[in-house]
Amino acid sequence: MKKKNTVKLAMSMTCLVSVLAACGGSGGAGETPKQADGQTPKQEQFTPVTLKLFPNQQVTEADFKKLFADPVKKKYPHITVEMIVKDAAKWLPDYVAAGEQMDLITLWNGTLPSYQDLGLYEDITPLAKKLNFDLSRFDQGSLDTIREVSDKKELYALPYGVQINALYYNKDIFDKFGVPYPKDGMTWDDAIELSKKVTREESGVAYRGLDPESMTRMLFPLSLNVVDNKTQKSNVNTEPYKRVFDVTNRIYSLPGNKPKSLSQNASDIFIKEKIVAMVATVNIFDKLRTDPGFAWDVAQYPSYPERPNTFGMFDLHTIFISKTSKYKDDAMRVLEVLFSDEVQLISTKETGRVSPLKDPKYNQAFGAEMPHLKGKQLQSIFKSKPAQSPPFSVHYTKGVALLRNSFTEVADGKKDINTALREADEKINQMIEAEKKK
């Protein structure tokens, strides 16, 4: 793929990317000095080094200090981690082309294939072994998801945050209509039946019972990602996609339950307008901080009967050391600190990130120091696990946009499901062939 096409692909995938970014390499001033007795050298024997972290997706200064800069400086005083101030008009390939120093790069796992031709990736396993970094502490399903990007099943990156899905509900609406709150363990059919009881108009206000956020979100528990990464062909004209179209359409076709626009932000409507009884979506706990008086709670994400207790896919925020970094050992020390017990507990307690480490203590501590989450049924979200995530194609973003358009035609009553999927399949393959010719 030519570099200008990589830039276009990077730009097209911004709505789905949940990332930071920066580059790394080997040797250089940050290498650990060796001692004749084999002991760990004293801190003052390290050469001072500044590492660059590139925020491809916004990270707050507060979280950067809390999770990176301060704890790294505390353990390794010779290391300074700086966050690059990103130019909104530029993308990762632009910074690579300009030769910008980037030592640590974070990306959403779905975009790892899109940047594969930039020459930034290499297997992190040898470096982890060299510095005694224990990979067995991670949920191995998340690592396997990242390994799928590599033909050799190499581990290019590590997950530093795991996305969750949950069913958030407005307690006031359920109380108003005398309907019991959502329960853990519901299927989508159960959620639809519950939705019928709270979808109604009252005193001029039209209350909607359930918003699944989007048809796209409904694909993930079945590990569906539109374009096969190996064949680079659409696979949407199949039974699993018909299943998703059917369930999602049944939700929106409930009288009074369809939103004004399927492209609206479901969580914003839920929080700001308070006319939606239930919204099934990802981690919106930070958004919920904005309205302390909102009477909400959370339940387990509904599931397909054939995939019980399953939400989403492995939706990972990943971090890796760039192949081009001159300070790989010190970049690995940054990861050592990031994945330490101390910092992972800060991350899950104070910032609401779900840890990729498999010890249950991290989930048990989730949100413990976020006052607006006190008393909420937070452990409900951990009753489900993510589905396996196949590697995303570089054509995913454009492909899923075409699929969404086809679903809108179904929801608007313009086409039946079979016709919509057949036409979507044709359009996606045509788009892929056109992209190949560029």
Secondary structure, 3 states (H helix, E strand, C coil): CCHHHHHHHHHHCCCCCCCCECCCCCCCCCCCCCCCCCCCCCHHHCCCEEEEEECCCCCCHHHHHHHHHHHHHHHCCCEEEEECCCCCCCCHHHHHHCCCCCCEEEEEHHHCHHHHHHCCCCCCHHHHHHCCCCHHHECHHHHHHHHCCCCCCCCCCEEEEECCEEEEEEHHHHHHCCCCCCCCCCEHHHHHHHHHHHCEEECCEEEEEEECCCHHHHHHHHCCCCEECCCCEECCCCHHHHHHHHHHHHHHCCCCCCCCCCCCCHHHHHHHHCCEEEEEEECCHHHHCCCCCCCEEEECCCECCCCCCEEEECCEEEEEECCCCCCHHHHHHHHHHHCCHHHHHHHHHHCCCECCECCCHHHHCCCCCCHHHCCCCHHHHHHCEEECCCCCCCCHHHHHHHHHHHHHHHHCCCCCHHHHHHHHHHHHHHHHHHHHHC
